[in-house]
Amino acid sequence: MNKKIKTAALAGLSALALASCSSTNKIAKEDNATKPNSYMDTDAKYLILSNDQRATINKGNEFAVNLFKTQIDMQSKVISPLSVSYLMGMLANGADGDTQKEILASLGVGDVTLQTLNESYRALLNSTATADKQTTINIANYIAADKHFQLKSDFRNTVGKMYDAGVESLDFSSSKAVDKINQWCSKQTNGMIPKIVDRLSASDVAVLMNAIYFEGTWETPFEKELTKEENFRGYTRDIKRVQMMHQEDNFSYLNNNTFEAVTLPYGNRTYNMTVLLPKEGVSIEEMMKQLDAQKIGSLYRDMEKCVVDLKLPKFTTSTEVVLNDAISKLGAPSIFTGAANFKNMSDASIFISKMLQKAKIEVSEEGTKAAAITAGMVAMTALNPDEPRHVKFHANRPFVYIITERQTGAIFFIGQYLGE
């Protein structure tokens, strides 16, 4: 099963901006009041989470930032930490003992009960469904199991109830199993990720998967006639030619000693793309060392309204990454070894032979499309207040982008753009 979700996002992108801001136009703080609700409670207008659920999502954002830091290199890339989190959440329900503790700790929720984690992900599935009718997200979970491999009924029931995960028995010895798995990927991502596996090994007994698809239209689209080929300066001082979009409008803007940031709303302004542009001479890695989930979450509150002359590259980035090393470094190495304890999933001795993600993002004049599939292969063993100041934000060098839900700050996608 899958849950169609209307949403939009926060994303850091390279952008050129000439803006006018006022120090008195600080963005008003959101009302942080929340009300407890069961995992089936959904409000038709607002994303409502209990205090415990909101805290759990916030803690999970630290995992998102840390995961991205393991992927920073000299290439453009995009990942979906939330997609990994949903997969890890399902694995946590199948794990026991130290293996389960490792998974929860790596997600940054070591002090959270598994039930609270499940309810938080369930609430996110439910509540974001009505956040923004102009923006669409599809979040889906799926388990393909070999017909000779038996999953425990409690595990099947939990992932079905809390994660909307469909469970299907397939003949892994047939190529049709691979076709079925890849067809699911293509359908859930609207064709952006047409396949996740080429073949199944003889030791594979199940594949756990999460899919996320995002499509958001800018509140104020760029005019195609203004898109021009312009220079983009890479890290090696090479000059690349990119299609640079251009518009001037009111946006939220931030400028500090390390980076500048601008936020572009989607749809009804529930979700945004925020561009983090390091200052001249500052690398993405250096910038990210000074940022954590809490600081990223506070960016919006620190911004001010500006009239921004904005330039943003039009680009497409695709990434395929094996996550075994990254997840191990973040605190869950045992899931990839024979020491793994997944006795709540199956009586068989199993481990995760490979965790991989494919992700893609397309940024254009109309808006943003992004998709990701994460799979776990289970194997046996100071101006006038009324006059906003003008500022310049030119994303013509490497930058970071983050797609997130505004109220919870849940990070759906995070990546870097280096000009190619």
C-alpha positions in Angstrom: 0.0 0.0 0.0 1.0 3.6 -0.3 0.0 7.0 1.0 -0.5 9.9 -1.5 0.9 12.9 0.2 0.5 16.5 -0.7 3.6 18.4 0.4 6.5 20.6 -0.6 10.0 21.2 0.5 13.0 23.1 1.8 16.1 22.8 -0.4 19.5 24.5 -0.4 20.4 25.6 -3.9 22.9 27.7 -5.8 21.2 31.0 -6.5 22.0 34.5 -7.5 20.0 37.1 -5.7 19.9 40.9 -5.4 17.5 41.6 -2.6 16.1 44.3 -0.4 15.4 43.5 3.3 14.4 45.1 6.5 15.9 44.2 9.9 12.4 44.7 11.3 10.9 42.2 8.9 12.1 39.1 10.8 10.0 36.1 10.1 7.5 35.6 12.8 7.9 32.5 14.9 5.5 29.6 14.3 3.1 28.7 17.1 4.8 25.6 18.5 1.6 24.4 20.2 0.8 20.8 19.4 -1.9 18.5 20.6 -1.5 14.7 21.2 -3.1 12.4 18.7 -3.3 8.7 18.0 -1.5 7.5 14.9 -4.8 7.4 13.0 -5.8 11.0 13.8 -5.5 13.3 10.8 -6.4 17.0 10.6 -7.6 18.0 7.2 -5.8 21.4 7.3 -2.8 21.2 9.5 0.1 18.9 10.1 -0.5 18.0 13.7 1.9 15.8 15.7 2.0 15.1 19.4 4.9 16.6 21.3 6.7 13.3 21.5 6.2 12.7 17.7 7.5 16.2 16.9 10.5 15.7 19.1 11.2 12.3 17.4 11.1 13.9 14.0 13.4 16.7 15.1 15.9 14.1 16.5 15.8 12.2 13.2 16.8 15.4 11.4 20.2 15.1 13.1 20.6 11.7 11.3 19.6 13.5 8.1 22.4 16.0 8.4 25.0 13.5 9.6 24.1 11.2 6.7 24.6 14.0 4.2 28.0 14.9 5.7 29.2 11.3 4.9 28.3 11.9 1.2 30.1 15.2 0.6 32.7 15.0 -2.1 33.5 16.7 -5.4 30.4 15.7 -7.3 26.8 17.0 -7.4 24.5 14.6 -5.6 21.1 14.3 -3.8 19.9 11.9 -1.1 16.7 11.4 0.8 17.4 10.9 4.5 13.7 10.4 5.2 13.6 7.5 2.8 16.5 5.9 4.6 14.8 6.6 7.9 11.6 4.8 6.9 13.6 1.8 5.8 15.6 1.8 9.0 12.4 2.1 11.0 11.0 -1.0 9.4 14.3 -2.8 10.1 14.2 -1.7 13.8 10.8 -3.5 14.1 12.4 -6.7 12.8 15.5 -6.4 15.0 16.1 -7.2 18.6 18.8 -6.7 21.3 21.9 -4.7 20.4 21.0 -4.7 16.7 17.8 -2.8 17.4 19.6 -0.4 19.8 22.2 0.3 17.1 19.5 1.1 14.5 17.7 3.5 16.9 20.9 5.2 18.0 22.1 5.7 14.4 18.8 7.4 13.7 19.4 9.7 16.6 16.5 8.3 18.6 18.2 6.0 21.0 16.2 7.4 23.9 12.9 7.0 22.0 10.8 3.9 22.3 10.1 1.9 19.1 6.4 2.5 19.6 7.0 6.3 19.6 9.1 6.0 16.5 6.4 4.0 14.7 3.7 6.4 15.7 5.8 9.4 14.5 6.3 7.9 11.1 2.7 6.9 11.0 1.6 10.4 11.9 3.9 11.9 9.2 2.3 9.6 6.6 -1.2 10.6 7.7 -0.8 14.2 8.4 1.2 15.4 5.4 -1.5 14.0 3.1 -3.5 17.3 3.3 -0.7 19.8 3.8 -0.7 21.4 0.4 -3.1 20.5 -2.5 -0.7 22.2 -5.0 2.2 20.0 -4.1 2.4 16.2 -4.2 4.4 13.7 -2.3 4.0 9.9 -2.5 5.6 8.0 0.3 5.3 4.2 0.0 6.8 1.2 1.7 7.0 -2.4 0.3 8.5 -5.7 1.2 9.2 -8.4 -1.4 9.9 -11.8 0.2 11.0 -15.0 -1.5 8.2 -17.6 -1.4 10.4 -19.9 0.6 11.2 -17.3 3.3 8.7 -16.7 6.1 8.3 -13.3 7.8 6.9 -13.4 11.3 3.2 -12.4 11.5 3.8 -9.7 14.2 6.4 -8.0 12.0 4.1 -8.1 8.9 1.3 -6.7 10.9 3.4 -3.9 12.4 4.9 -2.7 9.2 1.5 -2.9 7.5 -0.2 -0.9 10.3 2.4 1.7 11.0 4.2 2.0 7.7 1.5 1.1 5.1 4.0 -1.5 3.9 2.6 -4.0 1.4 4.2 -7.5 1.7 4.3 -9.7 -1.3 5.6 -13.2 -1.8 7.7 -13.7 -5.0 9.7 -16.5 -6.6 13.2 -15.0 -6.2 14.6 -17.7 -8.6 12.7 -16.1 -11.4 13.6 -12.9 -13.3 10.0 -11.9 -12.9 10.7 -11.1 -9.2 13.2 -8.4 -10.3 10.7 -7.1 -12.8 8.0 -6.9 -10.1 10.3 -5.0 -7.7 11.4 -2.5 -10.3 7.9 -2.0 -11.6 6.9 -1.0 -8.0 9.9 1.5 -7.9 8.9 3.1 -11.2 5.2 3.3 -10.3 5.8 4.9 -6.9 8.3 7.5 -8.3 6.3 8.4 -11.4 9.0 6.9 -13.5 11.9 8.9 -12.1 13.5 5.8 -10.6 12.7 3.1 -13.1 14.6 0.4 -11.3 16.6 -0.3 -8.1 18.1 -3.8 -8.7 19.5 -5.6 -11.7 19.4 -9.1 -10.2 18.8 -11.0 -6.9 21.7 -13.1 -5.5 21.2 -16.6 -4.4 21.4 -15.6 -0.7 18.8 -12.9 -1.0 15.5 -13.8 0.8 13.7 -10.4 1.0 14.0 -6.8 -0.1 12.6 -4.0 2.1 12.0 -0.7 0.3 10.9 2.8 0.7 9.9 5.2 -2.1 9.4 9.0 -1.9 8.2 11.1 -4.8 7.9 14.9 -4.6 6.5 17.4 -7.1 6.1 21.0 -6.1 5.3 24.1 -8.1 6.9 27.4 -7.2 4.6 29.9 -5.6 6.2 32.3 -8.1 7.5 30.5 -11.1 10.5 31.7 -13.1 9.8 33.0 -16.6 11.4 30.8 -19.2 12.3 33.7 -21.3 14.7 35.0 -18.6 16.7 31.7 -18.4 20.1 32.3 -19.9 23.4 30.4 -20.1 25.7 31.9 -17.5 29.0 31.0 -15.7 29.1 28.7 -12.7 32.5 28.6 -10.8 33.4 25.1 -9.6 35.8 24.1 -6.9 38.8 23.7 -9.2 38.4 27.2 -10.6 36.9 25.8 -13.7 34.1 27.8 -15.3 31.1 25.8 -16.3 28.2 27.1 -18.4 24.8 26.4 -16.9 21.2 27.4 -17.6 20.6 30.1 -15.0 17.0 31.0 -14.1 16.2 34.6 -13.0 13.4 36.4 -11.2 12.9 39.3 -8.8 10.4 38.9 -6.0 9.9 38.9 -2.2 11.7 36.0 -0.5 13.1 35.2 3.0 16.8 35.9 3.2 19.7 35.3 5.6 23.3 36.5 5.6 26.0 35.5 8.1 29.8 35.1 8.2 29.7 31.6 6.6 26.9 31.6 4.1 23.9 33.3 2.6 20.5 31.6 2.4 17.3 32.3 0.5 13.9 30.4 0.7 11.7 29.8 -2.2 8.1 28.7 -1.3 6.1 26.1 -3.1 2.4 26.0 -3.5 0.6 27.4 -0.5 3.9 28.1 1.3 3.7 25.1 3.5 6.9 23.8 2.1 10.0 25.6 0.7 13.3 25.2 -1.0 16.1 26.9 0.9 19.4 27.6 -0.8 22.6 27.6 1.4 25.3 29.4 -0.5 28.8 29.4 1.2 30.6 32.6 1.2 33.5 33.1 -1.3 36.4 30.9 -0.2 34.2 28.7 2.0 33.6 25.1 0.8 30.4 23.1 1.3 32.3 20.8 3.7 33.5 23.7 5.8 30.0 25.2 5.9 28.4 21.9 6.9 30.8 21.4 9.8 29.3 24.5 11.4 25.7 23.3 10.9 23.6 20.7 12.6 19.9 19.9 12.5 19.0 22.5 15.2 20.8 25.3 13.4 19.3 24.3 10.1 15.9 24.2 11.7 16.4 27.8 13.1 17.3 29.3 9.7 13.7 30.3 8.8 13.2 32.0 12.1 16.3 34.1 11.6 15.5 35.2 8.1 14.1 38.5 7.0 11.9 39.5 4.1 13.8 40.9 1.1 13.2 41.8 -2.5 15.5 39.4 -4.1 17.0 39.5 -7.6 17.4 35.7 -7.7 19.4 33.6 -10.1 19.2 29.8 -9.7 20.5 27.1 -12.0 18.1 24.9 -13.8 19.5 21.4 -13.3 19.0 17.7 -12.9 21.0 15.5 -10.5 20.9 11.7 -10.1 22.7 9.8 -7.4 23.2 6.1 -6.7 24.9 5.2 -3.4 25.5 2.1 -1.4 24.9 3.1 2.2 26.6 0.2 4.1 29.7 2.2 5.1 27.7 5.4 5.9 25.2 3.6 8.1 28.0 1.7 9.9 29.8 4.9 10.6 26.6 6.4 12.0 26.3 3.7 14.6 24.7 0.5 13.1 27.5 -1.7 11.8 26.1 -5.0 13.0 23.1 -5.1 10.6 25.6 -5.8 7.8 27.3 -8.7 9.5 26.5 -12.2 10.7 26.1 -10.8 14.2 22.8 -9.1 13.2 19.8 -10.0 15.3 16.6 -9.8 13.3 14.7 -12.4 15.2 11.6 -10.2 15.3 11.5 -10.4 11.5 12.2 -14.1 11.0 13.5 -17.2 12.8 16.1 -17.5 10.1 19.6 -16.1 10.5 19.6 -13.0 8.3 21.5 -9.7 7.8 21.4 -6.8 5.4 23.8 -7.6 2.6 23.4 -4.2 1.0 21.5 -1.0 1.6 21.4 1.3 -1.4 19.6 4.4 -2.6 18.8 5.9 -5.9 17.7 9.5 -6.0 17.0 12.2 -8.6 16.0 15.8 -8.5 14.9 18.1 -11.4 14.8 21.9 -10.7 13.1 24.0 -13.4 11.3 27.3 -14.0 8.0 25.6 -12.9 9.2 24.0 -9.7 10.9 20.8 -8.5 10.5 17.1 -9.0 12.5 14.7 -6.8 12.3 11.0 -6.1 14.2 8.3 -4.1 14.2 4.6 -3.6 16.0 3.1 -0.6 16.3 -0.7 -0.5 17.7 -3.1 2.1 18.7 -6.5 0.6 18.0 -9.1 3.3 20.2 -12.1 2.9 20.7 -15.1 5.0 23.5 -15.0 7.1 19.7 48.7 9.7 17.5 50.4 7.1 14.1 52.1 7.3 11.7 49.5 8.6 9.4 50.1 5.7 12.1 50.0 3.2 13.6 46.5 2.7 17.3 46.5 2.0 18.6 45.2 -1.3 21.0 42.3 -1.1 22.9 40.1 -3.6 22.6 36.3 -3.6 24.4 34.8 -6.6 24.5 31.0 -6.5 27.2 30.7 -9.2 29.4 28.4 -7.2 28.8 25.1 -5.3 25.9 25.0 -2.9 23.7 22.7 -0.7 20.0 22.2 -1.1 17.5 20.7 1.4 13.9 19.8 0.9 11.9 19.7 4.1 8.5 20.0 5.6 8.2 23.3 7.4 6.4 22.6 10.6 8.3 19.5 11.6 11.4 20.3 9.7 11.5 16.7 8.4 14.3 16.5 5.8 13.0 14.8 2.7 16.0 15.4 0.4 19.4 17.0 0.8 22.1 17.4 -1.8 24.9 19.5 -3.3 25.2 21.1 -6.7 28.7 21.6 -8.2 27.7 22.8 -11.7 27.4 19.5 -13.6 
